[in-house]
């Protein structure tokens, strides 16, 4: 581009800065929204990943019913690829005082699962602790007293029964607001605390943590590949170490029993010898007494005096004998009791040894940590939304650029003709316009990229801090995303400029230097409806004709305003569909108060469990539940299979209804009903057949008799008779749905139930509903961002097209001002068209918004969750009102431009 062309182009930018700014603004808005939303999920994951890698968050948490000792930890540490392995203690403690708290105490580790000190200092004694920083009630200096209601195991496991808070901290084990449940106290953990190792008086570690040699990002494919196959390997390792521990304990117990038996036999032999000796002495004394009595009888008549003296001696000796006999009987009774007690102790020891079963081991990966698992799902919601919304902005940006540059080319037809006549090539002339739009796009792209990638992640992360740790979010620059944004910006600007200019440049220089004939006015369809057209005012008729006269502007306004309204409908609809699913699931479908997982139930409930349930619940429903694989094509999908003996009365706990809210008929034998998510995602139809297979390769083939509404988990319901007939064995009860007594403390009731040995877990549906609702609360901010961006889109489209409209009609507007139109009349003459076009665009946008909302919801596939696709009436109302509000604000600015039009322009001829 020559210097002369460059100068004229720069003058053009300066002289038409409003137009230049409009292109720059729409590109900045589109790029900002596109890159900002796209970078949010990676930025969030990068933030949490950096924190967890810094704190060396575990890869495996190893549990054993026998615990772990130092030898086990040393063995884990020497395994291949292990960066660090540490044993740790954890304990649930009930505190005493005016208010009881349940605290989960952890030991402070050295190289794994680090903590972040927020205030105070680290504990230096066994009676000092750090407390959860997110619990504002627990201040430094507070003292927790261990309640006497704790079990003996808990009280014996702590070195001190008073714990002073010396600092607050965050823990990498708790990155979200969840603290877990327990069988202690009211069943809900209030907060975590950290104690030094010496604060725990325990023989073995309760858990072991392993961290491998890597620093991969969370949830990345590289991490999944790195961990692939390690589960089985570490299950074998943990099993081998637990078996060694088991054999050691068994050997120690057997050795103690053997020593006890030997000691018993020695004591028995020694005691028996003493008893036998005493018996012999007593028998000898008895014989002597009998001989003495016989002699006395012989002298009784012959020597009464000697007989009396002898009888006195005999009676004394006999008294001694009776005392000795009594002592012997007492000693014999004590001996038999001691031997009996010892034999009982040995028998009890033998029974305990027999009960010492093989240890249960658990190898838990990161996905079993609630915070880690929740964050993956929560961050993915933003990523799903980011795949759809930016398309609107890109399309509108391209159309705005095309309209703007087309108008600019039309305005400069004469100048283009002069340049061609002077010998400038079409490429040079085209370069002028491409530089104009390209420079605007480049500046807009740079501003939009850095503004969007900085602002969007920060704002959305603020919403997530309500549920997760408050971590500083570092700025994340994505080169690939920046290049994509730049390419899209240039295509939208330079590409549309090329498309707009090619027809004009094809004309001859002479043709270009002649003014283009204005568009002829045409009759509109409404003119044929006489009873309406005749009643319209003259200016209203002019406005209607002008609306349909400039069809490109009509199309652009409808598309731009329609896109704005569609965005608003989609944004509000997202909130309607997603935010309320937890309320629907646990308020209308799963209407029970809680569920309990059961174990070791053979046919009938144990009496103790039955009494416990009768005492603590208003009613309950027993059933089978299990994880089965749904076989579809060559793939499998895990689903939850529920089986009940009868569907009568099930609606007190679980309501089976179709998507329209109608009650479903109970499945007959050989039939099942499936949740909507299964039908939708795996092409399951009513009347079709599904195959289910469990871990033991047992299969069920059932006919689908209905599809029911369900929003959490993929669920199948059938009768136990169907399962028993196809599997040929009894279906075990392992699950119960519970309704608590009116006014009962659900947490205390849950804790009471959890203490029973047949109940492995109690889930409170109210807590689950609250947790899911909090997870979705971040959508409020996302909807706000969508509204702001929709407002920006509306402002830019309305401003740009209204500006073009006014520019095209300067002579016409100046003429009506000369004719005596007042300010308000002049504004109404032009801006009345905007109002009508906004109404048309809004109507189109409402329909388009419904389609886009459905499409977006179809893309938001969160595993195990099925969202309702709905837009509430109030959301349509809000979208309409906001769209017209945006139009009103733009019209206020345009009135100022109309005021600046000089009436003398109406007298100028086209040069």
Protein Blocks (a to p, Z undefined) as FASTA:
>chain_A
ZZklmmmmmmmmmmmmmmmmmmmmmmmmmmmmmmmmmmmmmmmmmmmmmmmmmnopafbd
cddfkbpafklmmmmmmpghiabdcdddddddddedjbdcddddddddfkgoiacdfbhc
ddfbfkbccddfklmklcghiacdddfkbcfklmmmpmbfcdcdfbdcddfklmbfbebj
cfehjhpafbdcdddfklpccfbdfbdcddddddbdehiaklmmmmgoklmmmmmmmmmm
mmmmmmmmmmmmmmmmmmmmmmmmmmmmmmmmmmmmmmmmmmmmmmmmmmmmmmmmmmmm
mmmmlmmmmmmmmmmmmmmmmmmmmmmmmmmmmmmmmmmmmmmmmmmmmmmmmmmccddd
ddddfklpmklmmmmmmmmmmmmmmmmmmmmmmmmmmmmmmmmmmmmmmmmmmmmmmmmm
nopafklmmmmmmmmmmmmmmmmmmmmmmmmmmmmmmmmmmmmmmmmccddddddddfkl
mmmmmmmmmmmmmmmmmmmmmmmmmpcfklmmpccddddddddfklmmmmlmmmpcfklm
mmmmmmmmmmmlmmmmmmmmmmmmmmmmmmmmmmmmmmmmmmmmmmmmmmcfbdcddehi
ehiacfklmmmmmmmpmbdcddddddddddehjbccdddddddfbfghklmmoccddfko
pacddddehiacddfklmmmnopaehiacddddfkopacddddfbdcddfehjaddddfk
lmmmmnopacddfbdcddddehiafklmmmmmmmpmkbmbdcdfklmmmmmmmmmmmmmm
mmmmmmmmmmmmmmmmmmmmmmmmmmmmmmmmmmmmmnopafklmmmmmmmmmmmmmmmm
mmmmmmmmmmmmmmmmmmmccehiacdddddfklmmmmmmmmmmmmmmmmmmmmmmmmmp
cfklmmpccZZ
